[in-house]
């Protein structure tokens, strides 16, 4: 019976109807009664707490206030002489205005001068007067007749159109009406033994207490139970896929460490490996002799030596008769990898080719023919590697650099270049806290390079506003006189009318014209330049001909100029935390002290200020990652969503609920060990939970991270 009710159209809920059903679907994707009951409050108001007007003055949130109506009337103000209805209300502690701009005729009929009301809204100040705009109100008689159980009222996520149609109490009323349609308990997918093991309340009781909390403790238990279900559904999928992958011995075997690897390792290393690099190489080596397909995430901070680890790992493939490739997010980075590999592999019998979107015909033909015939051992490239005409003779090892810069489907297409999947190594310089990474990405093995090469100095980071620009120019002048170089990075190429951010073209002209050292050379680099012009600018900067490089975030990854000691980021509030950290990593690559200067406007949002403060406080990418995940969300681990919460989670948050996430991971592993297909009678509910959170089914994206 309840199954039919939960799947029935929301228009049949008392108080909804056709028009509101269309509005709920359009604004909140609520189509059924079940959808409505899965629309959870994001906070709660204690309806037993009633403020005086004096107390409401200091209330930071919405509040209930008991007042008596003293005066009321309609007035006209503002452009177009907008109509407004105002009530002057007071109590023994003061007075306030209640204002309505819509529904005036209806509200006029409901209010009587001299009568007491309980009003609900967000107090604010307007021209020195305490005011609540569009408050909800009820007579004190109505308020006192409410059931005691409604002491805590949920405040639901909404939109402007929903708020104007339903209001806070309107959503509460229709959810109450929807609950009244249930005639029997909501089916519980978790076995009783499991509920007891993890201290979980029954699902029906959890739904009741999430909408109509009987106490703060009952609410806490309801939230815990609903979070557990959501995260268990994800983990059942993640662990099922991992188990299926580990059950297939379909990975290429790299049994030997041969001449190519040994020659490079013993004679060509540009610097001694750190202990962390050696540990990760051993982990990758172990993966390639098990017979299982490797799927490993390599985390390492900016400048920690991930690329060298990747090259050494690709040489293992070459020694065993396989080809390898590395996909980079920008042409600048791909060409830098290519140049570095060619230099480091000189006199080593390994053939390297490059393929990018702007490769000339001769270069493109040589790369395509070489990989198809097997003559090319290592192919370096951009997203051009995923084109259909790119066919490998024997691809055994794939490296995806800066994996956060590629869409999941782009990464997946490399995985399908062979009938038998190659080993996969994905690298990121935007670290994820290890515990969270191992839990959230439970289907990957996680390696961490947590050491920097010896001799690196921590970069000093400062935040300045435009008022300090003269100080900035003076500092740059000082650094350039010492023989150093500087980057100045802008978020836009040309000025945007919609956003007041510094733009690159104006910035380049200002630096070229106004910089205190006019004899010094300024180069420019951005994504819309012709490749040849971009290469020329980069050559000038790398060779020291240009002293300042004015650029967009195209230089976020891959630019390695040890003599550059200053990174100036204009309109730094425009950049995400991972971008800021990546850009900062372009300096500090030599032995000299380096600096990152974050320039911003005077007015900053709370989130922007948190990002800039964090950048100034630490250079630890793992600490920054924790804040970044809290600000942005974890992304969809099974599907193609790259930011925001996974699977349209209604209540769980993987970054805040790490403890619950860890528990559900262990629970999923334990269940699947004894019943991999969830075919036992007591696990039918768990099988349905797994299906509900299965994500996208076209391709197993989790295998390519």
Buried (B, 14 or more C-beta within 10 A) or exposed (E): EBEEBBEBEBBBBEEBEEEBBEBBBEBBEBBBBBBBBBBBBEEBBEBEEBBBBEBBBEEEEBBBBBBBBEEBEEEEEEEEEEBBBBBBBBBEEBBBBBBBEEEEEEBBEEBEEEEBBBBBBBBEEEEEEBBBBBBBBBBBEEBEEEEEEBBBBBBBEBEEEBBEBBBBEBBBBBBBBBBEBBEEEBEBBBBEEBBEEBEBBBBBBBBBBBBBBBEEEBBEBBBBBBBBBBBBBBBBBBBBBBBEBBEEEEBBEBEEBBEBBEBBBEEBEEEEBBEBBEBBBEBBBEBBBEEBBBBBBBBBBBBBBBBBBBBBBBBBBBBBBBBBBBBBBBBBBBBBBBEBBBEBBEEBEBBBBBBBEBBEEEBBEBBBEBBBEBEBBBBBBBBBBBEEEBEBEBBBBBBBBBBBBBEBBBBBBBBEBBEEBBBBBBBBBBBBBEEBBBBBBBBBBBBBBBBBBEEBEEBEBBBBEEEBEEEBBEBBBEBBEEEBBBBBBBBBBEEEEEEEBBBBBEBBEBBBEEBEEEEBEBBBBBBEBEBEEBBBBBEBBBEEEBBBBBBBBBBBBBBBBBBBBBBBBBBBBBBBBBBBBBBBBBBBBBEBBBBBBBBBBEEBEEEBBBBBBBBEEBBBBBBBBBBBBEBBBBBBBBBBBBEEBBBEBBBBBBBEBBEBBBBBBEBBBEBBEEBEEBEEEEBBBBBEBBEBBBBBEEBBBBBBB
